[in-house]
Amino acid sequence: MKGTIIDYLKEYADVSLKDEPMNDVDSLVLCQFSYLKFDGLVPLVTENGRSVSLQQLYEHSDYEKLYGDERYEKENRALFEAMRKCVRFRNMKLNCYINIIEAQADFETQFSAVTFLLEDGTMYVAFRGTDETMVGWKEDFNMAFLSPVPGQEFAVKYLNMVTARLPRDFYVGGHSKGGNLAVYAAMNCYPQARDRIRKIYSMDGPGFRPEVLEKCDFGQIEERTCKILPHSSLVGMLFEKDIRYQVVESRTFGLAQHNPFTWLVKDGHFVTVSDIYESRRLMDDTLNEWILSLDEQSLRTFVDTLFQILAASESDNLIDFTANLKRSMTGILGAMKDLDEDTQKGLRQAVKALFEIGGLRIRQELKNRAQKREGKGSLSD
């Protein structure tokens, strides 16, 4: 019977990591767990403090803060409870937490990571994906034209620091943007740390511009890199062509499939499908080609203006934005009236390029389908 990562933890509650080593589903469990707010509960990477167990977290007076301002609170509570009762993770310990949110004139940074010390003697370094803050979402967009972004540089420093302190073999991974950070850090960390990596996980994380993979010598970690995405992925298909991936079935549709709690598991493994939906692939190819077609300044103009408009909504995060949609839209419409002519022109050019490329791809796809039908017809004559 198909289930979720929570069902998986319940089904394999008595199976230790020594009996069944770390697998792809375990990786997603830890990536999702890294979204919890460990501030004040887990020692910081700069503190060199004692690791804490799941039971210590559960008994902490500030336990409820784990779920503060967090998506999927009900699911995350169930996840924690299942992990606490599962022999695979109940004796796991946490350390080296970091959480940075900075918004400055030249860049935006939302970076968080935590290290899980596993009972089998290995560890899992987890990079958190995008949270609801506007800063986090803008950094995701910045990945399209600026590399390294501050979060990627933090990821390399963090991985070097943790692996120097903790001499274990390790896994490294993350969901969404966290997957991108995991791959980038693995490509650019110290060689002595890279040699200890067992596997690198990108769970529906955006990829990299081709020149970044070449510059960072992706080939040195390619065989150890595992990219997993749902069959209607958008985020994970950004610049995906140079990284092999497997596709997992989800119990929902569209962009909602980015939610790890919708990914399906059966018999201890993800339920896989042959590939992503054809319509989604067409859309993703269009987006990738559009990004590569614009120069850096055009992309900067587009992203900066987009988030200037979003800032006019007076919302700090996407939860506030959607909860106060009327107020948000009022602010956005007012801000758009105040845009200078050059900025409006830049936005029009960027959007025009997207639609032109999309139109060409759609026409080419229709032509290819027509040719296939004609070919089938000639064979049957």
C-alpha positions in Angstrom: 0.0 0.0 0.0 1.3 3.4 -0.9 1.9 6.0 1.8 3.9 9.0 2.9 7.2 9.5 4.6 5.3 9.4 7.9 3.7 6.1 7.0 7.2 4.8 6.1 8.6 5.7 9.6 5.7 3.9 11.2 6.1 0.8 9.0 9.8 0.5 9.5 9.8 1.6 13.2 11.8 -1.4 14.3 14.3 -1.5 11.4 17.6 0.2 12.4 20.1 1.9 10.1 22.5 -1.0 10.8 19.9 -3.5 9.5 18.9 -1.3 6.5 21.3 1.5 5.7 20.3 5.0 4.8 18.1 5.2 1.7 16.4 7.9 -0.4 13.3 8.0 1.8 15.4 8.5 4.9 17.1 11.4 3.2 13.8 13.1 2.5 12.7 12.6 6.1 15.9 14.4 7.4 15.6 17.2 4.7 12.0 17.9 5.8 13.0 17.8 9.5 15.6 20.5 8.9 12.8 22.9 8.2 11.9 23.0 11.9 13.0 26.1 13.9 15.9 24.8 16.1 16.9 28.3 17.3 17.8 28.1 21.0 17.3 24.4 21.1 20.3 23.0 19.1 23.9 24.2 19.7 25.1 26.7 17.0 27.8 25.7 14.7 29.9 28.4 16.3 29.4 27.2 19.9 31.0 23.7 19.9 28.2 22.6 22.3 27.0 19.2 23.2 24.7 17.4 20.7 21.0 17.1 21.7 18.8 14.1 21.2 15.2 14.0 19.9 14.0 13.2 23.4 15.8 16.2 24.8 14.1 18.4 22.2 10.8 16.8 23.0 11.2 17.5 26.7 12.6 21.1 26.3 10.5 23.9 27.7 10.6 25.7 24.3 9.6 22.6 22.4 6.6 24.4 20.8 9.0 26.9 19.1 10.1 24.1 16.7 6.9 24.7 14.8 6.8 28.5 14.8 5.9 30.2 11.5 6.2 26.8 9.8 4.3 25.4 6.9 2.7 22.0 7.4 2.6 22.2 11.1 0.3 19.2 11.5 2.5 17.1 9.3 5.7 18.2 10.9 4.4 17.3 14.4 3.5 13.9 13.1 6.9 13.5 11.5 8.7 14.4 14.8 6.5 11.9 16.7 7.2 9.1 14.2 10.9 9.8 14.2 11.0 9.8 18.0 9.4 6.3 18.0 11.4 4.9 15.1 14.6 3.0 15.9 16.2 4.4 12.8 16.2 7.9 14.2 15.1 7.9 17.9 18.8 8.0 19.1 19.9 10.5 16.5 21.5 13.7 17.8 21.6 17.2 16.4 24.3 19.8 16.4 25.9 22.6 14.5 22.7 24.6 13.8 22.9 27.9 11.8 20.1 30.2 10.7 20.8 33.4 8.9 18.4 35.9 7.3 20.0 39.1 5.9 18.6 41.7 3.5 21.2 44.2 2.3 21.5 46.6 -0.6 23.4 44.2 -2.9 22.1 40.8 -2.0 19.6 38.8 0.0 20.5 35.7 2.1 18.3 33.1 3.8 20.5 30.2 4.9 20.0 27.5 7.5 21.6 24.1 8.1 21.8 21.5 10.8 23.8 18.3 11.2 22.3 15.0 12.3 24.6 12.5 14.0 23.2 9.0 13.2 23.5 5.9 15.3 25.4 3.9 12.6 28.4 6.3 13.0 27.7 8.5 10.0 26.1 11.9 9.8 23.7 13.8 7.6 24.3 17.4 6.8 21.0 19.0 5.9 20.5 22.4 4.2 17.1 24.0 4.6 15.2 25.0 1.5 13.3 28.2 1.0 11.1 29.4 3.8 8.2 31.8 3.5 10.2 34.9 3.8 10.5 37.2 0.7 14.3 37.2 1.3 14.4 33.4 0.8 12.3 33.5 -2.4 14.4 36.3 -3.9 17.5 34.4 -3.3 16.0 31.5 -5.2 15.4 33.8 -8.1 19.0 35.2 -7.8 20.3 31.6 -8.5 19.1 32.1 -12.0 21.8 34.7 -12.8 24.3 35.0 -10.0 26.6 32.3 -8.8 27.7 31.9 -6.2 24.8 33.5 -4.3 25.6 34.2 -0.6 23.8 31.1 0.5 26.0 28.9 -1.7 29.1 30.5 -0.2 27.8 29.9 3.3 27.0 26.3 2.4 30.7 25.6 1.5 32.0 27.3 4.6 29.5 25.4 6.8 30.3 22.0 5.3 34.1 22.6 5.7 33.6 23.7 9.3 31.4 20.7 10.3 33.4 18.0 8.6 36.6 19.4 10.2 35.0 19.1 13.6 33.2 15.8 13.1 35.4 13.2 11.5 32.6 10.9 10.2 31.6 9.7 6.7 28.5 11.7 5.8 25.6 12.3 3.6 24.6 15.8 2.5 21.3 16.9 1.1 18.4 19.3 1.1 14.9 19.9 -0.3 14.2 22.7 -2.8 16.9 25.3 -2.6 18.6 23.2 0.0 19.3 20.6 -2.6 21.1 23.1 -4.7 23.2 24.2 -1.7 24.1 20.5 -1.0 25.4 19.9 -4.5 27.2 23.2 -4.6 28.9 22.6 -1.2 29.9 19.1 -2.2 31.5 20.4 -5.4 33.5 23.1 -3.7 34.3 21.8 -0.2 37.8 20.7 0.8 39.0 17.5 -1.0 39.5 15.7 2.3 35.8 16.4 3.2 34.6 15.5 -0.3 36.3 12.1 0.0 34.1 11.2 3.0 30.8 11.9 1.2 28.7 8.8 0.8 25.9 10.4 -1.2 24.6 13.8 -2.1 20.8 14.4 -2.3 18.9 17.1 -4.1 15.2 16.7 -3.4 13.4 18.8 -6.1 16.2 21.4 -5.9 17.0 23.8 -8.8 20.1 22.9 -10.8 22.9 25.1 -12.1 23.8 27.0 -15.2 26.0 24.8 -17.5 29.1 27.0 -16.9 28.8 26.6 -13.1 28.9 22.8 -13.4 31.9 23.0 -15.6 33.8 25.5 -13.5 33.1 23.5 -10.3 33.9 20.1 -11.9 30.6 18.4 -11.2 32.1 15.2 -12.6 34.0 14.6 -9.4 30.7 14.0 -7.5 28.4 13.0 -10.3 28.2 9.3 -9.4 27.4 10.1 -5.8 24.7 12.7 -6.6 21.0 11.6 -6.4 18.4 14.1 -7.6 14.7 13.2 -6.9 11.7 15.2 -8.1 7.9 14.7 -8.4 6.4 14.1 -11.8 5.0 17.7 -12.1 8.2 19.4 -10.9 8.9 23.0 -11.6 11.7 24.0 -9.1 13.7 20.8 -9.6 13.7 21.1 -13.4 15.5 24.4 -13.5 18.7 23.6 -15.3 18.2 19.8 -14.8 19.7 18.5 -18.1 23.2 17.9 -16.8 22.2 16.0 -13.7 20.5 12.6 -13.8 17.3 12.4 -11.8 14.6 10.0 -10.8 10.9 10.9 -10.7 8.6 10.0 -7.7 4.9 9.8 -7.8 2.9 12.3 -5.7 -0.6 12.1 -4.3 -1.4 15.7 -5.5 -1.1 17.8 -8.6 0.8 20.8 -10.0 3.1 22.9 -7.9 1.7 21.3 -4.7 3.8 18.3 -5.5 6.8 20.3 -4.3 5.5 19.4 -0.8 7.6 16.4 0.5 4.6 15.1 2.4 2.8 14.3 -0.9 5.6 12.0 -2.2 4.5 8.4 -2.2 6.4 5.5 -0.7 5.8 1.7 -0.9 7.8 -1.2 0.5 10.4 1.2 1.9 11.2 3.0 -1.4 9.7 5.8 -3.4 7.1 5.0 -5.9 8.8 6.0 -9.2 7.4 6.9 -12.6 9.2 7.0 -16.0 9.5 10.8 -16.3 7.9 14.1 -15.5 4.7 15.2 -17.4 5.3 16.2 -21.0 3.4 19.5 -20.5 5.6 20.3 -17.5 8.8 19.5 -19.4 7.8 21.9 -22.2 7.2 24.6 -19.6 10.5 23.9 -17.8 12.5 23.9 -21.1 10.9 27.2 -21.9 11.9 28.7 -18.6 15.5 27.4 -18.8 15.9 28.7 -22.3 14.5 32.1 -21.3 16.9 32.4 -18.3 19.9 31.6 -20.5 18.8 34.0 -23.3 18.9 37.1 -21.0 22.0 38.9 -20.0 22.8 39.4 -16.3 21.5 43.0 -16.1 18.2 42.1 -17.7 17.6 39.4 -15.1 18.7 41.6 -12.3 16.2 44.3 -13.4 13.4 41.7 -13.7 14.0 40.2 -10.2 14.7 43.4 -8.4 11.6 45.0 -9.8 9.4 42.0 -9.1 10.4 42.0 -5.4 10.1 45.8 -5.2 6.5 45.3 -6.2 6.0 42.5 -3.7 7.5 44.7 -1.0 4.8 47.2 -1.7 2.3 44.6 -0.3 3.8 45.3 3.1 4.2 41.5 3.7 7.4 40.0 5.0 6.5 36.5 4.0 4.3 34.5 1.7 1.9 33.5 4.5 1.1 37.1 5.2 0.9 37.9 1.5 -1.8 35.2 0.9 -3.6 35.8 4.2 -4.0 39.5 3.3 -4.5 39.2 -0.4 -6.7 42.3 -0.8 -4.2 44.5 1.0 -1.3 42.9 -0.9 -2.9 43.5 -4.3 -3.7 47.1 -3.4 -0.1 47.7 -2.6 1.2 46.0 -5.7 -1.1 47.8 -8.1 -0.1 51.1 -6.5 3.6 50.3 -6.8 3.3 49.4 -10.5 2.0 52.8 -11.3 5.2 54.3 -9.9 7.7 52.3 -11.9 10.0 54.4 -14.1 9.8 54.0 -17.9 13.2 52.2 -18.2 12.2 49.6 -15.6 8.8 49.0 -17.2 10.7 48.5 -20.5 13.0 46.0 -19.0 10.2 44.0 -17.6 8.3 44.1 -20.9 11.5 42.8 -22.7 12.0 40.0 -20.2 8.4 38.8 -20.4 8.3 39.2 -24.2 11.4 37.0 -24.4 9.7 34.3 -22.3 6.6 34.3 -24.5 8.6 34.3 -27.7 10.6 31.3 -26.7 7.5 29.6 -25.3 5.7 30.2 -28.6 8.5 28.7 -30.7 8.7 25.7 -28.5 5.0 25.1 -28.6 5.0 25.4 -32.4 8.0 23.0 -32.7 6.2 20.5 -30.4 3.1 20.7 -32.5 5.2 20.2 -35.6 6.9 17.2 -34.1 3.6 15.6 -33.1 2.2 16.2 -36.6 5.2 14.5 -38.1 4.9 11.5 -35.8 1.2 11.1 -36.8 2.2 11.4 -40.5 4.9 8.8 -40.0 2.5 6.4 -38.4 0.0 6.9 -41.3 2.6 6.1 -44.0 3.6 2.9 -42.3 0.0 1.7 -42.2 -0.7 2.4 -45.8 
